[in-house]
Amino acid sequence: MFSNEAGMGSTPHAHAVAKVKNPEEQGHVAIVTVFIDTFVILTLSALVILTTQKDLSNFTGISLTQKAFEGALGNFGGIFIAAALFFSLHFQQLSDGISLEKQILNIYLEKAIFNL
């Protein structure tokens, strides 16, 4: 769920309102970001989990990934995953808040225009 929003659908809205000369360019950006996120990041994470020498049988989810990175990179690995998760979720909440604010303003401004 942390990787590509698991189909929540907020990124298509961001790509749709982007101001670019050619909309096809924005489609390419959308495709590349999904590729990098889904194939590159997830594959690297899976390879770290599969190749670590640490016993991971008691862990699941994000703790599994964190322990695997600790096994590969020492204490830095766990800190890196915690920081990456913190900033990823923090910026996701920030962007959701901004999107919500814009949607609310559009609804009320549209009503204000039609009430005139």
C-alpha positions in Angstrom: 0.0 0.0 0.0 2.9 2.4 0.6 4.3 1.9 -2.9 1.9 3.2 -5.4 -1.2 4.0 -3.4 -2.7 0.6 -4.3 -5.1 2.1 -6.8 -6.4 4.9 -4.6 -6.5 7.1 -7.7 -5.0 10.4 -6.5 -2.1 10.5 -8.9 -4.2 10.6 -12.1 -5.8 13.8 -10.8 -2.4 15.4 -10.3 -1.3 14.4 -13.8 -4.6 15.6 -15.3 -4.3 19.2 -14.0 -0.6 19.6 -14.9 0.0 22.5 -17.2 2.2 21.2 -20.0 2.5 22.1 -23.7 1.7 18.6 -24.8 -0.5 16.3 -22.6 1.3 13.3 -24.0 4.4 14.3 -22.1 2.5 14.1 -18.8 1.3 10.6 -19.8 4.9 9.6 -20.3 5.8 11.0 -16.9 3.0 9.1 -15.3 4.1 5.8 -16.9 7.8 6.3 -15.9 6.9 7.0 -12.2 4.8 3.9 -12.0 7.6 1.9 -13.6 10.2 3.3 -11.3 8.0 2.8 -8.2 6.6 -0.6 -9.0 9.4 -2.4 -10.8 12.6 -0.8 -9.6 11.9 0.1 -6.0 9.8 -3.0 -5.2 12.3 -5.3 -7.0 15.2 -3.9 -5.1 13.3 -4.3 -1.8 12.4 -7.9 -2.6 16.0 -8.7 -3.5 17.2 -7.3 -0.2 14.6 -9.4 1.6 15.5 -12.5 -0.3 19.3 -12.2 0.0 19.7 -11.1 3.6 21.3 -13.5 5.9 19.1 -12.5 8.9 16.3 -14.8 10.2 13.1 -12.9 9.1 10.5 -15.7 10.0 9.0 -13.7 12.8 8.4 -10.5 10.8 5.8 -9.3 8.3 5.0 -6.1 6.5 7.2 -3.0 7.0 9.1 -4.6 9.9 10.2 -7.4 7.6 11.6 -4.8 5.1 13.2 -2.9 7.9 14.9 -5.9 9.4 16.1 -7.1 6.0 17.7 -3.7 5.3 19.2 -3.9 8.8 20.7 -7.2 7.8 22.1 -5.8 4.6 23.2 -2.3 5.8 23.5 -2.6 9.5 21.7 -0.1 11.7 21.6 2.4 8.9 19.3 0.1 7.0 16.6 0.3 9.6 16.9 4.0 10.0 16.8 4.5 6.3 13.5 2.5 5.9 12.0 4.4 8.9 13.0 7.8 7.5 11.8 6.8 4.0 8.4 5.7 5.3 8.1 8.8 7.5 8.8 11.2 4.7 6.7 9.3 2.2 3.6 9.2 4.4 4.2 12.8 5.6 4.3 14.2 2.0 1.4 12.0 1.0 -0.8 13.5 3.8 0.4 17.0 2.8 -0.5 16.5 -0.9 -3.9 15.0 0.1 -4.6 18.0 2.2 -3.6 20.4 -0.5 -5.8 18.5 -3.0 -8.7 18.5 -0.6 -8.4 22.2 -0.1 -8.4 22.9 -3.8 -11.4 20.7 -4.3 -13.4 22.4 -1.6 -12.4 25.8 -3.0 -13.5 24.8 -6.5 -16.9 23.5 -5.2 -17.6 26.7 -3.2 -16.3 29.1 -5.8 -18.4 27.3 -8.5 -21.5 27.7 -6.3 -20.6 31.4 -5.7 -20.3 32.0 -9.4 -23.7 30.3 -10.2 -25.4 32.2 -7.3 -24.6 35.5 -8.9 
